[in-house]
Amino acid sequence: MEYRRFNHTIVARLDKGEDILGQVKVIAQEENIELATVQALGAVDDFTVGVFDTKTKEYHANHFEGSYEIVSLTGTINTMHGKFYSHLHMSAGNDKGQVFGGHLNKAHVSATCEMIITVIEGKVDREFSEEIGLNLFRFF
Protein backbone atom coordinates (compact mmCIF):
# COMPACT_ATOMS: atom_id res chain seq x y z
CA MET A 1 0.00 0.00 0.00
CA GLU A 2 1.01 3.53 -0.67
CA TYR A 3 -0.88 6.70 0.19
CA ARG A 4 -0.57 10.46 0.31
CA ARG A 5 -2.43 13.02 2.39
CA PHE A 6 -3.57 16.28 0.82
CA ASN A 7 -5.02 18.43 3.62
CA HIS A 8 -8.21 16.54 4.62
CA THR A 9 -8.09 14.01 1.78
CA ILE A 10 -6.07 10.79 1.67
CA VAL A 11 -5.52 9.06 -1.66
CA ALA A 12 -4.42 5.43 -1.28
CA ARG A 13 -3.42 2.60 -3.56
CA LEU A 14 -3.87 -0.84 -2.04
CA ASP A 15 -1.91 -3.57 -3.77
CA LYS A 16 -2.47 -7.16 -4.84
CA GLY A 17 -2.70 -9.50 -1.87
CA GLU A 18 -3.61 -6.84 0.69
CA ASP A 19 -6.62 -6.93 2.98
CA ILE A 20 -8.83 -3.86 2.54
CA LEU A 21 -10.11 -3.65 6.13
CA GLY A 22 -6.61 -4.10 7.53
CA GLN A 23 -5.17 -1.35 5.35
CA VAL A 24 -7.98 1.06 6.25
CA LYS A 25 -7.08 0.50 9.90
CA VAL A 26 -3.36 1.10 9.20
CA ILE A 27 -4.10 4.43 7.49
CA ALA A 28 -6.54 5.53 10.19
CA GLN A 29 -4.07 4.78 12.96
CA GLU A 30 -1.04 6.28 11.20
CA GLU A 31 -3.00 9.45 10.41
CA ASN A 32 -4.81 9.64 13.79
CA ILE A 33 -8.20 9.68 12.07
CA GLU A 34 -11.19 9.86 14.42
CA LEU A 35 -13.85 10.62 11.81
CA ALA A 36 -13.83 10.15 8.02
CA THR A 37 -15.71 8.87 5.00
CA VAL A 38 -14.30 6.17 2.73
CA GLN A 39 -14.93 5.41 -0.93
CA ALA A 40 -13.08 3.02 -3.23
CA LEU A 41 -13.08 0.88 -6.33
CA GLY A 42 -10.80 -1.84 -7.64
CA ALA A 43 -10.69 -5.61 -7.92
CA VAL A 44 -10.97 -8.43 -5.40
CA ASP A 45 -10.75 -12.22 -5.60
CA ASP A 46 -11.97 -13.21 -2.14
CA PHE A 47 -14.53 -11.28 -0.13
CA THR A 48 -17.21 -11.74 2.49
CA VAL A 49 -20.18 -9.41 2.90
CA GLY A 50 -23.10 -9.70 5.26
CA VAL A 51 -26.69 -8.66 5.64
CA PHE A 52 -28.12 -7.78 9.06
CA ASP A 53 -31.41 -9.45 9.96
CA THR A 54 -33.27 -6.89 12.07
CA LYS A 55 -35.56 -9.54 13.58
CA THR A 56 -32.90 -11.96 14.79
CA LYS A 57 -30.23 -9.25 15.18
CA GLU A 58 -27.71 -11.44 13.39
CA TYR A 59 -25.52 -11.01 10.31
CA HIS A 60 -25.79 -13.54 7.51
CA ALA A 61 -22.46 -13.75 5.70
CA ASN A 62 -21.96 -14.48 2.02
CA HIS A 63 -18.50 -15.48 0.82
CA PHE A 64 -17.32 -15.08 -2.79
CA GLU A 65 -14.17 -16.20 -4.60
CA GLY A 66 -13.18 -15.48 -8.19
CA SER A 67 -12.68 -12.39 -10.34
CA TYR A 68 -14.76 -9.45 -9.10
CA GLU A 69 -14.69 -5.70 -9.75
CA ILE A 70 -15.56 -3.43 -6.84
CA VAL A 71 -18.59 -1.52 -8.07
CA SER A 72 -18.82 0.49 -4.86
CA LEU A 73 -17.08 0.56 -1.52
CA THR A 74 -18.32 3.19 0.89
CA GLY A 75 -18.45 3.80 4.60
CA THR A 76 -17.11 5.54 7.65
CA ILE A 77 -14.16 5.57 9.99
CA ASN A 78 -14.77 6.70 13.54
CA THR A 79 -14.24 5.40 17.06
CA MET A 80 -15.96 3.14 19.57
CA HIS A 81 -15.02 3.74 23.18
CA GLY A 82 -12.21 5.94 21.84
CA LYS A 83 -10.62 3.22 19.66
CA PHE A 84 -10.58 2.73 15.87
CA TYR A 85 -13.83 1.57 14.30
CA SER A 86 -14.83 1.27 10.66
CA HIS A 87 -18.16 0.52 9.03
CA LEU A 88 -17.86 -0.29 5.33
CA HIS A 89 -20.20 -1.71 2.70
CA MET A 90 -19.05 -3.15 -0.61
CA SER A 91 -20.67 -4.28 -3.84
CA ALA A 92 -18.69 -6.27 -6.41
CA GLY A 93 -19.59 -7.63 -9.83
CA ASN A 94 -18.51 -10.77 -11.63
CA ASP A 95 -17.85 -11.42 -15.34
CA LYS A 96 -21.57 -11.92 -15.98
CA GLY A 97 -22.49 -8.53 -14.51
CA GLN A 98 -24.01 -10.02 -11.38
CA VAL A 99 -23.41 -7.82 -8.36
CA PHE A 100 -23.24 -8.97 -4.75
CA GLY A 101 -22.81 -6.80 -1.70
CA GLY A 102 -23.47 -5.91 1.89
CA HIS A 103 -21.61 -5.11 5.09
CA LEU A 104 -17.91 -5.74 4.44
CA ASN A 105 -16.36 -8.46 6.59
CA LYS A 106 -13.32 -9.29 4.46
CA ALA A 107 -11.89 -8.35 1.08
CA HIS A 108 -8.65 -9.47 -0.56
CA VAL A 109 -7.28 -7.24 -3.35
CA SER A 110 -6.59 -9.12 -6.59
CA ALA A 111 -5.12 -6.28 -8.68
CA THR A 112 -5.48 -2.88 -7.03
CA CYS A 113 -7.85 -0.84 -4.93
CA GLU A 114 -8.02 2.94 -5.32
CA MET A 115 -9.31 4.56 -2.15
CA ILE A 116 -10.21 8.08 -1.12
CA ILE A 117 -10.57 8.88 2.57
CA THR A 118 -12.04 12.26 3.46
CA VAL A 119 -11.13 13.28 7.00
CA ILE A 120 -13.79 15.20 8.91
CA GLU A 121 -12.85 17.49 11.78
CA GLY A 122 -14.78 16.27 14.78
CA LYS A 123 -15.49 13.14 16.73
CA VAL A 124 -18.37 10.67 16.66
CA ASP A 125 -18.09 7.58 18.82
CA ARG A 126 -20.22 4.42 18.73
CA GLU A 127 -22.30 2.66 21.31
CA PHE A 128 -24.07 -0.70 21.15
CA SER A 129 -27.86 -0.45 21.00
CA GLU A 130 -29.64 -3.37 22.67
CA GLU A 131 -32.87 -2.39 20.89
CA ILE A 132 -31.36 -2.35 17.39
CA GLY A 133 -28.54 -4.85 17.89
CA LEU A 134 -25.89 -2.68 16.23
CA ASN A 135 -23.14 -0.24 17.16
CA LEU A 136 -24.77 3.13 16.46
CA PHE A 137 -23.32 6.64 16.21
CA ARG A 138 -23.03 8.38 19.59
CA PHE A 139 -22.76 12.14 19.37
CA PHE A 140 -21.07 14.29 21.99
C-alpha positions in Angstrom: 0.0 0.0 0.0 1.0 3.5 -0.7 -0.9 6.7 0.2 -0.6 10.5 0.3 -2.4 13.0 2.4 -3.6 16.3 0.8 -5.0 18.4 3.6 -8.2 16.5 4.6 -8.1 14.0 1.8 -6.1 10.8 1.7 -5.5 9.1 -1.7 -4.4 5.4 -1.3 -3.4 2.6 -3.6 -3.9 -0.8 -2.0 -1.9 -3.6 -3.8 -2.5 -7.2 -4.8 -2.7 -9.5 -1.9 -3.6 -6.8 0.7 -6.6 -6.9 3.0 -8.8 -3.9 2.5 -10.1 -3.7 6.1 -6.6 -4.1 7.5 -5.2 -1.4 5.3 -8.0 1.1 6.2 -7.1 0.5 9.9 -3.4 1.1 9.2 -4.1 4.4 7.5 -6.5 5.5 10.2 -4.1 4.8 13.0 -1.0 6.3 11.2 -3.0 9.5 10.4 -4.8 9.6 13.8 -8.2 9.7 12.1 -11.2 9.9 14.4 -13.8 10.6 11.8 -13.8 10.2 8.0 -15.7 8.9 5.0 -14.3 6.2 2.7 -14.9 5.4 -0.9 -13.1 3.0 -3.2 -13.1 0.9 -6.3 -10.8 -1.8 -7.6 -10.7 -5.6 -7.9 -11.0 -8.4 -5.4 -10.8 -12.2 -5.6 -12.0 -13.2 -2.1 -14.5 -11.3 -0.1 -17.2 -11.7 2.5 -20.2 -9.4 2.9 -23.1 -9.7 5.3 -26.7 -8.7 5.6 -28.1 -7.8 9.1 -31.4 -9.4 10.0 -33.3 -6.9 12.1 -35.6 -9.5 13.6 -32.9 -12.0 14.8 -30.2 -9.2 15.2 -27.7 -11.4 13.4 -25.5 -11.0 10.3 -25.8 -13.5 7.5 -22.5 -13.8 5.7 -22.0 -14.5 2.0 -18.5 -15.5 0.8 -17.3 -15.1 -2.8 -14.2 -16.2 -4.6 -13.2 -15.5 -8.2 -12.7 -12.4 -10.3 -14.8 -9.4 -9.1 -14.7 -5.7 -9.8 -15.6 -3.4 -6.8 -18.6 -1.5 -8.1 -18.8 0.5 -4.9 -17.1 0.6 -1.5 -18.3 3.2 0.9 -18.4 3.8 4.6 -17.1 5.5 7.7 -14.2 5.6 10.0 -14.8 6.7 13.5 -14.2 5.4 17.1 -16.0 3.1 19.6 -15.0 3.7 23.2 -12.2 5.9 21.8 -10.6 3.2 19.7 -10.6 2.7 15.9 -13.8 1.6 14.3 -14.8 1.3 10.7 -18.2 0.5 9.0 -17.9 -0.3 5.3 -20.2 -1.7 2.7 -19.0 -3.1 -0.6 -20.7 -4.3 -3.8 -18.7 -6.3 -6.4 -19.6 -7.6 -9.8 -18.5 -10.8 -11.6 -17.9 -11.4 -15.3 -21.6 -11.9 -16.0 -22.5 -8.5 -14.5 -24.0 -10.0 -11.4 -23.4 -7.8 -8.4 -23.2 -9.0 -4.7 -22.8 -6.8 -1.7 -23.5 -5.9 1.9 -21.6 -5.1 5.1 -17.9 -5.7 4.4 -16.4 -8.5 6.6 -13.3 -9.3 4.5 -11.9 -8.3 1.1 -8.6 -9.5 -0.6 -7.3 -7.2 -3.4 -6.6 -9.1 -6.6 -5.1 -6.3 -8.7 -5.5 -2.9 -7.0 -7.9 -0.8 -4.9 -8.0 2.9 -5.3 -9.3 4.6 -2.1 -10.2 8.1 -1.1 -10.6 8.9 2.6 -12.0 12.3 3.5 -11.1 13.3 7.0 -13.8 15.2 8.9 -12.8 17.5 11.8 -14.8 16.3 14.8 -15.5 13.1 16.7 -18.4 10.7 16.7 -18.1 7.6 18.8 -20.2 4.4 18.7 -22.3 2.7 21.3 -24.1 -0.7 21.2 -27.9 -0.4 21.0 -29.6 -3.4 22.7 -32.9 -2.4 20.9 -31.4 -2.4 17.4 -28.5 -4.9 17.9 -25.9 -2.7 16.2 -23.1 -0.2 17.2 -24.8 3.1 16.5 -23.3 6.6 16.2 -23.0 8.4 19.6 -22.8 12.1 19.4 -21.1 14.3 22.0 
